[in-house]
């Protein structure tokens, strides 16, 4: 029973930690040294469905895959459960960012959820900047409280 609790804690810790990793990578790597890959996500320059920015999926999937692999090779130790957390975050990111926000697949178009509206608003603010400078709202699942306040005020009027 203790092992199951520790495994769940590993998954949750990895999942929550990935928001910080995503924020840092987005601000300092995607809007920094690898802007060349990310810029077509802010200003569409290529034809077709695939963006250069999609290569980040491969880059961010590698630590999760490695953790799953080495964790399995070592009797499903803590690395496996860290890999599960990373993978779950990647799935959540894909569902929220690519499907819900950018509508790359026309599935979840609208929501009355204050949380999802705040995420969409924060991301829209992020995309108002077409260059790598002056960006804001680099995270995905953690939304600054001001977006919730703005939406609550808007709903009240």
OpenMM code with the backbone's topology and positions (N, CA, C; nanometers):
from openmm import Vec3, app, unit

residues = "UNK UNK UNK UNK UNK UNK UNK UNK UNK UNK UNK UNK UNK UNK UNK UNK UNK UNK UNK UNK UNK UNK UNK UNK UNK UNK UNK UNK UNK UNK UNK UNK UNK UNK UNK UNK UNK UNK UNK UNK UNK UNK UNK UNK UNK UNK UNK UNK UNK UNK UNK UNK UNK UNK UNK UNK UNK UNK UNK UNK UNK UNK UNK UNK UNK UNK UNK UNK UNK UNK UNK UNK UNK UNK UNK UNK UNK UNK UNK UNK UNK UNK UNK UNK UNK UNK UNK UNK UNK UNK UNK UNK UNK UNK UNK UNK UNK UNK UNK UNK UNK UNK UNK UNK UNK UNK UNK UNK UNK UNK UNK UNK UNK UNK UNK UNK UNK UNK UNK UNK UNK UNK UNK UNK UNK UNK UNK UNK UNK UNK UNK UNK UNK UNK UNK UNK UNK UNK UNK UNK UNK UNK UNK UNK UNK UNK UNK UNK UNK UNK UNK UNK UNK UNK UNK UNK UNK".split()
positions = [
    Vec3(0.0825, -0.1200, 0.0000),
    Vec3(0.0000, 0.0000, 0.0000),
    Vec3(0.0868, 0.1263, 0.0000),
    Vec3(0.1937, 0.1245, 0.0788),
    Vec3(0.2847, 0.2394, 0.0846),
    Vec3(0.3484, 0.2616, -0.0522),
    Vec3(0.3856, 0.1519, -0.1211),
    Vec3(0.4462, 0.1628, -0.2543),
    Vec3(0.3504, 0.2296, -0.3521),
    Vec3(0.2237, 0.1947, -0.3468),
    Vec3(0.1244, 0.2540, -0.4364),
    Vec3(0.1125, 0.4046, -0.4100),
    Vec3(0.1125, 0.4426, -0.2840),
    Vec3(0.1033, 0.5845, -0.2485),
    Vec3(0.2261, 0.6595, -0.2985),
    Vec3(0.3441, 0.6006, -0.2813),
    Vec3(0.4683, 0.6630, -0.3287),
    Vec3(0.4658, 0.6746, -0.4811),
    Vec3(0.4170, 0.5705, -0.5490),
    Vec3(0.4080, 0.5740, -0.6954),
    Vec3(0.3136, 0.6853, -0.7418),
    Vec3(0.2008, 0.6992, -0.6752),
    Vec3(0.1046, 0.8046, -0.7094),
    Vec3(0.1662, 0.9422, -0.6843),
    Vec3(0.2387, 0.9563, -0.5748),
    Vec3(0.3067, 1.0833, -0.5452),
    Vec3(0.4095, 1.1155, -0.6537),
    Vec3(0.4829, 1.0135, -0.7003),
    Vec3(0.5807, 1.0340, -0.8094),
    Vec3(0.5101, 1.0834, -0.9357),
    Vec3(0.3977, 1.0214, -0.9712),
    Vec3(0.3234, 1.0606, -1.0910),
    Vec3(0.2756, 1.2054, -1.0773),
    Vec3(0.2126, 1.2369, -0.9640),
    Vec3(0.1585, 1.3717, -0.9435),
    Vec3(0.2685, 1.4777, -0.9385),
    Vec3(0.3791, 1.4457, -0.8716),
    Vec3(0.4906, 1.5403, -0.8627),
    Vec3(0.5497, 1.5673, -1.0007),
    Vec3(0.5667, 1.4618, -1.0793),
    Vec3(0.6200, 1.4791, -1.2149),
    Vec3(0.5237, 1.5617, -1.2993),
    Vec3(0.3942, 1.5330, -1.2896),
    Vec3(0.2940, 1.6063, -1.3671),
    Vec3(0.2973, 1.7552, -1.3331),
    Vec3(0.2913, 1.7866, -1.2044),
    Vec3(0.2911, 1.9264, -1.1602),
    Vec3(0.4227, 1.9945, -1.1954),
    Vec3(0.5332, 1.9252, -1.1793),
    Vec3(0.6650, 1.9817, -1.2111),
    Vec3(0.6786, 2.0149, -1.3590),
    Vec3(0.6112, 1.9393, -1.4427),
    Vec3(0.6205, 1.9639, -1.5870),
    Vec3(0.5654, 2.1002, -1.6265),
    Vec3(0.4736, 2.1549, -1.5479),
    Vec3(0.4253, 2.2903, -1.5784),
    Vec3(0.5391, 2.3905, -1.5643),
    Vec3(0.6217, 2.3736, -1.4618),
    Vec3(0.7386, 2.4594, -1.4451),
    Vec3(0.8402, 2.4381, -1.5564),
    Vec3(0.8625, 2.3130, -1.5922),
    Vec3(0.9546, 2.2819, -1.7018),
    Vec3(0.9029, 2.3428, -1.8321),
    Vec3(0.7724, 2.3287, -1.8559),
    Vec3(0.7138, 2.3839, -1.9784),
    Vec3(0.7263, 2.5359, -1.9809),
    Vec3(0.7002, 2.6005, -1.8675),
    Vec3(0.7109, 2.7461, -1.8593),
    Vec3(0.8534, 2.7911, -1.8897),
    Vec3(0.9507, 2.7290, -1.8231),
    Vec3(1.0914, 2.7657, -1.8430),
    Vec3(1.1363, 2.7398, -1.9867),
    Vec3(1.0992, 2.6229, -2.0392),
    Vec3(1.1386, 2.5890, -2.1762),
    Vec3(1.0735, 2.6831, -2.2766),
    Vec3(0.9483, 2.7161, -2.2525),
    Vec3(0.8781, 2.8050, -2.3451),
    Vec3(0.9404, 2.9448, -2.3435),
    Vec3(0.9660, 2.9958, -2.2253),
    Vec3(1.0195, 3.1323, -2.2145),
    Vec3(1.1649, 3.1408, -2.2619),
    Vec3(1.2493, 3.0479, -2.2189),
    Vec3(1.3930, 3.0626, -2.2424),
    Vec3(1.4486, 2.9805, -2.3584),
    Vec3(1.3774, 2.8786, -2.4018),
    Vec3(1.4254, 2.7996, -2.5156),
    Vec3(1.3441, 2.8314, -2.6407),
    Vec3(1.2104, 2.8172, -2.6301),
    Vec3(1.1264, 2.8431, -2.7476),
    Vec3(1.1285, 2.9910, -2.7879),
    Vec3(1.1314, 3.0785, -2.6888),
    Vec3(1.1400, 3.2215, -2.7182),
    Vec3(1.2850, 3.2701, -2.7062),
    Vec3(1.3770, 3.1768, -2.7079),
    Vec3(1.5196, 3.2070, -2.6998),
    Vec3(1.5941, 3.1412, -2.8141),
    Vec3(1.6826, 3.0483, -2.7784),
    Vec3(1.7730, 2.9911, -2.8784),
    Vec3(1.7033, 2.9082, -2.9866),
    Vec3(1.5837, 2.8553, -2.9591),
    Vec3(1.5130, 2.7772, -3.0613),
    Vec3(1.3895, 2.8498, -3.1155),
    Vec3(1.3943, 2.9824, -3.1133),
    Vec3(1.2844, 3.0618, -3.1673),
    Vec3(1.2572, 3.0251, -3.3130),
    Vec3(1.3607, 2.9884, -3.3857),
    Vec3(1.3467, 2.9526, -3.5272),
    Vec3(1.2436, 2.8406, -3.5465),
    Vec3(1.2369, 2.7469, -3.4515),
    Vec3(1.1371, 2.6403, -3.4587),
    Vec3(0.9994, 2.6861, -3.4096),
    Vec3(0.9965, 2.7789, -3.3167),
    Vec3(0.8712, 2.8171, -3.2505),
    Vec3(0.7977, 2.9321, -3.3206),
    Vec3(0.8697, 3.0135, -3.3963),
    Vec3(0.8088, 3.1366, -3.4480),
    Vec3(0.6910, 3.1106, -3.5410),
    Vec3(0.6905, 2.9981, -3.6145),
    Vec3(0.5776, 2.9733, -3.7041),
    Vec3(0.4500, 2.9401, -3.6269),
    Vec3(0.4635, 2.9163, -3.4984),
    Vec3(0.3456, 2.8949, -3.4147),
    Vec3(0.2787, 3.0287, -3.3822),
    Vec3(0.3551, 3.1349, -3.3788),
    Vec3(0.3014, 3.2680, -3.3528),
    Vec3(0.2586, 3.3375, -3.4818),
    Vec3(0.3313, 3.3120, -3.5876),
    Vec3(0.2997, 3.3730, -3.7171),
    Vec3(0.3187, 3.2653, -3.8232),
    Vec3(0.2075, 3.2132, -3.8717),
    Vec3(0.2097, 3.0996, -3.9650),
    Vec3(0.2901, 3.1348, -4.0892),
    Vec3(0.3970, 3.0576, -4.1108),
    Vec3(0.4821, 3.0798, -4.2278),
    Vec3(0.4857, 2.9593, -4.3210),
    Vec3(0.4480, 2.8430, -4.2682),
    Vec3(0.4562, 2.7224, -4.3493),
    Vec3(0.3169, 2.6781, -4.3931),
    Vec3(0.3138, 2.6060, -4.5025),
    Vec3(0.1877, 2.5516, -4.5542),
    Vec3(0.1612, 2.4177, -4.4865),
    Vec3(0.0362, 2.3827, -4.4767),
    Vec3(0.0010, 2.2507, -4.4270),
    Vec3(-0.0286, 2.2464, -4.2784),
    Vec3(-0.0518, 2.1266, -4.2323),
    Vec3(-0.0958, 2.1009, -4.0956),
    Vec3(0.0187, 2.1060, -3.9946),
    Vec3(0.1353, 2.0579, -4.0354),
    Vec3(0.2502, 2.0483, -3.9454),
    Vec3(0.3229, 2.1830, -3.9387),
    Vec3(0.3566, 2.2235, -3.8157),
    Vec3(0.4361, 2.3439, -3.7929),
    Vec3(0.5759, 2.3012, -3.7504),
    Vec3(0.6742, 2.3885, -3.7694),
    Vec3(0.8082, 2.3602, -3.7167),
    Vec3(0.8017, 2.3409, -3.5654),
    Vec3(0.7127, 2.4136, -3.5021),
    Vec3(0.6939, 2.4072, -3.3574),
    Vec3(0.6586, 2.2659, -3.3099),
    Vec3(0.5995, 2.1843, -3.3964),
    Vec3(0.5597, 2.0482, -3.3588),
    Vec3(0.6795, 1.9594, -3.3258),
    Vec3(0.7981, 1.9983, -3.3679),
    Vec3(0.9171, 1.9199, -3.3352),
    Vec3(0.9462, 1.9218, -3.1848),
    Vec3(0.8926, 2.0226, -3.1143),
    Vec3(0.9108, 2.0259, -2.9690),
    Vec3(0.8437, 1.9072, -2.9024),
    Vec3(0.7402, 1.8539, -2.9646),
    Vec3(0.6764, 1.7333, -2.9120),
    Vec3(0.7788, 1.6215, -2.8976),
    Vec3(0.8596, 1.6035, -3.0001),
    Vec3(0.9622, 1.4985, -2.9953),
    Vec3(1.0664, 1.5272, -2.8880),
    Vec3(1.1078, 1.6528, -2.8799),
    Vec3(1.2086, 1.6913, -2.7816),
    Vec3(1.1575, 1.6659, -2.6400),
    Vec3(1.0327, 1.7053, -2.6119),
    Vec3(0.9783, 1.6907, -2.4770),
    Vec3(0.9343, 1.5481, -2.4463),
    Vec3(0.9101, 1.4671, -2.5489),
    Vec3(0.8703, 1.3280, -2.5258),
    Vec3(0.9884, 1.2414, -2.4816),
    Vec3(1.1093, 1.2791, -2.5198),
    Vec3(1.2262, 1.1951, -2.4907),
    Vec3(1.2489, 1.1680, -2.3414),
    Vec3(1.2421, 1.2674, -2.2526),
    Vec3(1.2609, 1.2361, -2.1100),
    Vec3(1.1530, 1.1426, -2.0549),
    Vec3(1.0307, 1.1577, -2.1019),
    Vec3(0.9233, 1.0689, -2.0586),
    Vec3(0.9463, 0.9262, -2.1054),
    Vec3(0.9838, 0.9116, -2.2317),
    Vec3(1.0105, 0.7788, -2.2878),
    Vec3(1.1286, 0.7142, -2.2161),
    Vec3(1.2350, 0.7916, -2.1947),
    Vec3(1.3529, 0.7387, -2.1256),
    Vec3(1.3181, 0.6964, -1.9828),
    Vec3(1.2391, 0.7768, -1.9130),
    Vec3(1.2002, 0.7418, -1.7761),
    Vec3(1.1152, 0.6156, -1.7732),
    Vec3(1.0209, 0.6056, -1.8668),
    Vec3(0.9387, 0.4848, -1.8744),
    Vec3(1.0252, 0.3620, -1.9022),
    Vec3(1.1168, 0.3751, -1.9974),
    Vec3(1.2017, 0.2628, -2.0373),
    Vec3(1.2919, 0.2174, -1.9224),
    Vec3(1.3674, 0.3109, -1.8652),
    Vec3(1.4609, 0.2725, -1.7594),
    Vec3(1.3875, 0.2316, -1.6317),
    Vec3(1.2716, 0.2881, -1.6076),
    Vec3(1.1914, 0.2464, -1.4934),
    Vec3(1.1396, 0.1044, -1.5091),
    Vec3(1.0970, 0.0686, -1.6313),
    Vec3(1.0524, -0.0696, -1.6567),
    Vec3(1.1679, -0.1667, -1.6442),
    Vec3(1.2842, -0.1279, -1.6958),
    Vec3(1.4023, -0.2153, -1.6909),
    Vec3(1.4476, -0.2401, -1.5473),
    Vec3(1.4096, -0.1543, -1.4552),
    Vec3(1.4504, -0.1660, -1.3151),
    Vec3(1.3301, -0.1941, -1.2253),
    Vec3(1.2525, -0.2946, -1.2642),
    Vec3(1.1389, -0.3418, -1.1845),
    Vec3(1.0359, -0.2334, -1.1550),
    Vec3(1.0089, -0.1503, -1.2528),
    Vec3(0.9078, -0.0446, -1.2387),
    Vec3(0.9359, 0.0436, -1.1171),
    Vec3(1.0588, 0.0913, -1.1105),
    Vec3(1.0960, 0.1790, -0.9989),
    Vec3(1.0381, 0.3194, -1.0200),
    Vec3(1.0813, 0.4132, -0.9385),
    Vec3(1.0266, 0.5491, -0.9400),
    Vec3(1.0388, 0.6169, -1.0765),
    Vec3(1.1419, 0.5825, -1.1546),
    Vec3(1.1581, 0.6440, -1.2869),
    Vec3(1.0387, 0.6158, -1.3773),
    Vec3(0.9852, 0.4955, -1.3671),
    Vec3(0.8681, 0.4607, -1.4476),
    Vec3(0.7520, 0.5546, -1.4166),
    Vec3(0.7290, 0.5785, -1.2887),
    Vec3(0.6151, 0.6610, -1.2484),
    Vec3(0.6387, 0.8098, -1.2772),
    Vec3(0.7638, 0.8514, -1.2769),
    Vec3(0.7963, 0.9862, -1.3238),
    Vec3(0.7635, 0.9956, -1.4730),
    Vec3(0.7995, 0.8926, -1.5484),
    Vec3(0.7664, 0.8882, -1.6912),
    Vec3(0.6166, 0.8916, -1.7161),
    Vec3(0.5402, 0.8252, -1.6294),
    Vec3(0.3935, 0.8296, -1.6415),
    Vec3(0.3450, 0.9728, -1.6213),
    Vec3(0.3967, 1.0421, -1.5202),
    Vec3(0.3572, 1.1805, -1.4945),
    Vec3(0.3918, 1.2729, -1.6103),
    Vec3(0.5118, 1.2561, -1.6654),
    Vec3(0.5542, 1.3374, -1.7802),
    Vec3(0.4634, 1.3106, -1.8997),
    Vec3(0.4328, 1.1841, -1.9236),
    Vec3(0.3474, 1.1459, -2.0359),
    Vec3(0.2054, 1.1992, -2.0186),
    Vec3(0.1523, 1.1916, -1.8979),
    Vec3(0.0186, 1.2455, -1.8719),
    Vec3(0.0150, 1.3967, -1.8936),
    Vec3(0.1223, 1.4656, -1.8523),
    Vec3(0.1294, 1.6098, -1.8772),
    Vec3(0.1317, 1.6364, -2.0274),
    Vec3(0.2087, 1.5595, -2.1007),
    Vec3(0.2140, 1.5753, -2.2461),
    Vec3(0.0776, 1.5559, -2.3102),
    Vec3(0.0024, 1.4583, -2.2613),
    Vec3(-0.1328, 1.4361, -2.3129),
    Vec3(-0.2233, 1.5540, -2.2795),
    Vec3(-0.2153, 1.6032, -2.1563),
    Vec3(-0.2968, 1.7181, -2.1156),
    Vec3(-0.2598, 1.8402, -2.1993),
    Vec3(-0.1313, 1.8611, -2.2205),
    Vec3(-0.0845, 1.9737, -2.3011),
    Vec3(-0.1419, 1.9652, -2.4421),
    Vec3(-0.1327, 1.8470, -2.5018),
    Vec3(-0.1845, 1.8267, -2.6373),
    Vec3(-0.3345, 1.8540, -2.6427),
    Vec3(-0.4093, 1.7978, -2.5486),
    Vec3(-0.5550, 1.8158, -2.5471),
    Vec3(-0.5935, 1.9625, -2.5301),
    Vec3(-0.5270, 2.0313, -2.4381),
    Vec3(-0.5622, 2.1699, -2.4117),
    Vec3(-0.5064, 2.2644, -2.5181),
    Vec3(-0.3779, 2.2511, -2.5490),
    Vec3(-0.3138, 2.3447, -2.6412),
    Vec3(-0.3549, 2.3222, -2.7865),
    Vec3(-0.3372, 2.2023, -2.8352),
    Vec3(-0.3606, 2.1775, -2.9773),
    Vec3(-0.5080, 2.1581, -3.0118),
    Vec3(-0.5816, 2.0896, -2.9247),
    Vec3(-0.7213, 2.0609, -2.9559),
    Vec3(-0.8143, 2.1713, -2.9070),
    Vec3(-0.8062, 2.2084, -2.7790),
    Vec3(-0.9008, 2.3058, -2.7247),
    Vec3(-0.8684, 2.4494, -2.7663),
    Vec3(-0.7436, 2.4921, -2.7487),
    Vec3(-0.7095, 2.6321, -2.7755),
    Vec3(-0.6955, 2.6599, -2.9243),
    Vec3(-0.6099, 2.5855, -2.9923),
    Vec3(-0.5810, 2.6154, -3.1329),
    Vec3(-0.6734, 2.5447, -3.2311),
    Vec3(-0.7591, 2.4560, -3.1820),
    Vec3(-0.8589, 2.3887, -3.2664),
    Vec3(-0.7957, 2.3184, -3.3870),
    Vec3(-0.6804, 2.2557, -3.3655),
    Vec3(-0.6169, 2.1837, -3.4763),
    Vec3(-0.6989, 2.0610, -3.5142),
    Vec3(-0.7747, 2.0114, -3.4198),
    Vec3(-0.8733, 1.9071, -3.4440),
    Vec3(-1.0046, 1.9633, -3.3905),
    Vec3(-1.1065, 1.9663, -3.4699),
    Vec3(-1.2317, 2.0335, -3.4328),
    Vec3(-1.3163, 1.9422, -3.3422),
    Vec3(-1.2762, 1.9351, -3.2151),
    Vec3(-1.3482, 1.8488, -3.1212),
    Vec3(-1.4142, 1.9325, -3.0124),
    Vec3(-1.3332, 1.9912, -2.9239),
    Vec3(-1.3842, 2.0688, -2.8114),
    Vec3(-1.3769, 2.2173, -2.8463),
    Vec3(-1.4831, 2.2715, -2.8973),
    Vec3(-1.4797, 2.4098, -2.9442),
    Vec3(-1.5032, 2.5105, -2.8332),
    Vec3(-1.5990, 2.4873, -2.7485),
    Vec3(-1.6339, 2.5863, -2.6471),
    Vec3(-1.6529, 2.5198, -2.5117),
    Vec3(-1.6438, 2.6014, -2.4108),
    Vec3(-1.6667, 2.5542, -2.2751),
    Vec3(-1.7140, 2.6720, -2.1917),
    Vec3(-1.8048, 2.6469, -2.1012),
    Vec3(-1.8488, 2.7502, -2.0073),
    Vec3(-1.7615, 2.7524, -1.8829),
    Vec3(-1.6669, 2.6616, -1.8757),
    Vec3(-1.5781, 2.6525, -1.7603),
    Vec3(-1.4931, 2.7791, -1.7476),
    Vec3(-1.4955, 2.8386, -1.6306),
    Vec3(-1.4140, 2.9571, -1.6038),
    Vec3(-1.2657, 2.9253, -1.6253),
    Vec3(-1.2238, 2.8071, -1.5815),
    Vec3(-1.0845, 2.7646, -1.5963),
    Vec3(-1.0442, 2.7584, -1.7439),
    Vec3(-1.1235, 2.6926, -1.8263),
    Vec3(-1.0882, 2.6786, -1.9675),
    Vec3(-1.0945, 2.8125, -2.0415),
    Vec3(-1.1884, 2.8968, -2.0047),
    Vec3(-1.1936, 3.0300, -2.0650),
    Vec3(-1.0703, 3.1122, -2.0256),
    Vec3(-1.0256, 3.0989, -1.9002),
    Vec3(-0.9059, 3.1702, -1.8549),
    Vec3(-0.7820, 3.1199, -1.9281),
    Vec3(-0.7716, 2.9897, -1.9464),
    Vec3(-0.6587, 2.9327, -2.0218),
    Vec3(-0.6578, 2.9882, -2.1640),
    Vec3(-0.7728, 2.9871, -2.2272),
    Vec3(-0.7817, 3.0352, -2.3653),
    Vec3(-0.7443, 3.1834, -2.3736),
    Vec3(-0.7907, 3.2630, -2.2778),
    Vec3(-0.7611, 3.4070, -2.2765),
    Vec3(-0.6119, 3.4325, -2.2558),
    Vec3(-0.5521, 3.3633, -2.1593),
    Vec3(-0.4088, 3.3805, -2.1330),
    Vec3(-0.3266, 3.3419, -2.2560),
    Vec3(-0.3667, 3.2369, -2.3234),
    Vec3(-0.2930, 3.1937, -2.4413),
    Vec3(-0.3097, 3.2941, -2.5559),
    Vec3(-0.4284, 3.3505, -2.5649),
    Vec3(-0.4517, 3.4530, -2.6670),
    Vec3(-0.3617, 3.5740, -2.6416),
    Vec3(-0.3470, 3.6117, -2.5159),
    Vec3(-0.2573, 3.7216, -2.4794),
    Vec3(-0.1137, 3.6854, -2.5169),
    Vec3(-0.0756, 3.5601, -2.4942),
    Vec3(0.0593, 3.5160, -2.5307),
    Vec3(0.0814, 3.5323, -2.6817),
    Vec3(-0.0176, 3.4981, -2.7595),
    Vec3(-0.0031, 3.5002, -2.9052),
    Vec3(-0.0193, 3.6388, -2.9672),
    Vec3(-0.0553, 3.7376, -2.8885),
    Vec3(-0.0637, 3.8724, -2.9470),
    Vec3(0.0750, 3.9236, -2.9840),
    Vec3(0.1788, 3.8656, -2.9248),
    Vec3(0.3172, 3.9024, -2.9570),
    Vec3(0.3659, 3.8131, -3.0707),
    Vec3(0.4018, 3.8720, -3.1825),
    Vec3(0.4450, 3.7948, -3.2982),
    Vec3(0.5960, 3.7758, -3.3036),
    Vec3(0.6670, 3.8363, -3.2088),
    Vec3(0.8120, 3.8197, -3.2021),
    Vec3(0.8459, 3.7489, -3.0714),
    Vec3(0.9716, 3.7143, -3.0554),
    Vec3(1.0105, 3.6420, -2.9346),
    Vec3(1.0220, 3.7327, -2.8126),
    Vec3(1.0229, 3.8625, -2.8320),
    Vec3(1.0361, 3.9565, -2.7219),
    Vec3(0.8992, 3.9912, -2.6627),
    Vec3(0.9026, 4.0397, -2.5390),
    Vec3(0.7856, 4.0929, -2.4684),
    Vec3(0.6744, 3.9910, -2.4460),
    Vec3(0.7072, 3.8651, -2.4453),
    Vec3(0.6060, 3.7628, -2.4250),
    Vec3(0.5535, 3.7592, -2.2822),
    Vec3(0.4388, 3.6968, -2.2644),
    Vec3(0.3794, 3.6768, -2.1331),
    Vec3(0.2983, 3.5481, -2.1371),
    Vec3(0.2610, 3.4983, -2.0210),
    Vec3(0.1790, 3.3765, -2.0086),
    Vec3(0.2444, 3.2572, -2.0803),
    Vec3(0.3567, 3.2124, -2.0306),
    Vec3(0.4311, 3.1041, -2.0949),
    Vec3(0.3870, 2.9648, -2.0515),
    Vec3(0.3112, 2.9550, -1.9459),
    Vec3(0.2651, 2.8251, -1.8984),
    Vec3(0.1454, 2.7759, -1.9768),
    Vec3(0.0946, 2.6600, -1.9359),
    Vec3(-0.0213, 2.6051, -2.0047),
    Vec3(-0.1360, 2.5790, -1.9081),
    Vec3(-0.1117, 2.5090, -1.8011),
    Vec3(-0.2200, 2.4701, -1.7110),
    Vec3(-0.2372, 2.5667, -1.5940),
    Vec3(-0.1318, 2.6396, -1.5609),
    Vec3(-0.1387, 2.7374, -1.4525),
    Vec3(-0.1643, 2.8738, -1.5146),
    Vec3(-0.2774, 2.9325, -1.4807),
    Vec3(-0.3185, 3.0592, -1.5404),
    Vec3(-0.3110, 3.1683, -1.4345),
    Vec3(-0.2503, 3.2831, -1.4663),
    Vec3(-0.2486, 3.3935, -1.3697),
    Vec3(-0.3914, 3.4287, -1.3238),
    Vec3(-0.4042, 3.4594, -1.1953),
    Vec3(-0.5358, 3.4839, -1.1361),
    Vec3(-0.6091, 3.6006, -1.2010),
    Vec3(-0.5372, 3.6941, -1.2609),
    Vec3(-0.6040, 3.8106, -1.3206),
    Vec3(-0.7020, 3.7697, -1.4302),
    Vec3(-0.6767, 3.6593, -1.5000),
    Vec3(-0.7676, 3.6151, -1.6056),
    Vec3(-0.8972, 3.5609, -1.5466),
    Vec3(-0.8884, 3.4970, -1.4314),
    Vec3(-1.0096, 3.4526, -1.3627),
    Vec3(-1.0906, 3.5737, -1.3151),
    Vec3(-1.0209, 3.6717, -1.2576),
    Vec3(-1.0887, 3.7934, -1.2097),
    Vec3(-1.1582, 3.8659, -1.3244),
    Vec3(-1.0877, 3.8812, -1.4367),
    Vec3(-1.1470, 3.9484, -1.5526),
    Vec3(-1.2732, 3.8766, -1.5999),
    Vec3(-1.2682, 3.7446, -1.6047),
    Vec3(-1.3843, 3.6680, -1.6502),
    Vec3(-1.4997, 3.6754, -1.5513),
    Vec3(-1.4676, 3.6758, -1.4215),
    Vec3(-1.5737, 3.6874, -1.3213),
    Vec3(-1.6423, 3.8237, -1.3312),
    Vec3(-1.5655, 3.9293, -1.3508),
    Vec3(-1.6220, 4.0625, -1.3668),
    Vec3(-1.7094, 4.0662, -1.4924),
    Vec3(-1.6602, 4.0085, -1.5998),
    Vec3(-1.7344, 4.0059, -1.7262),
    Vec3(-1.8664, 3.9295, -1.7102),
    Vec3(-1.8632, 3.8172, -1.6386),
    Vec3(-1.9848, 3.7381, -1.6156),
    Vec3(-2.0857, 3.8146, -1.5293),
    Vec3(-2.0360, 3.8936, -1.4354),
    Vec3(-2.1245, 3.9659, -1.3430),
    Vec3(-2.1973, 4.0812, -1.4109),
    Vec3(-2.1415, 4.1315, -1.5209),
    Vec3(-2.2052, 4.2462, -1.5884),
    Vec3(-2.3027, 4.2023, -1.6949),
] * unit.nanometer
topology = app.Topology()
chain = topology.addChain("A")
for resn in residues:
    res = topology.addResidue(resn, chain)
    for name in ("N", "CA", "C"):
        topology.addAtom(name, app.Element.getBySymbol(name[0]), res)
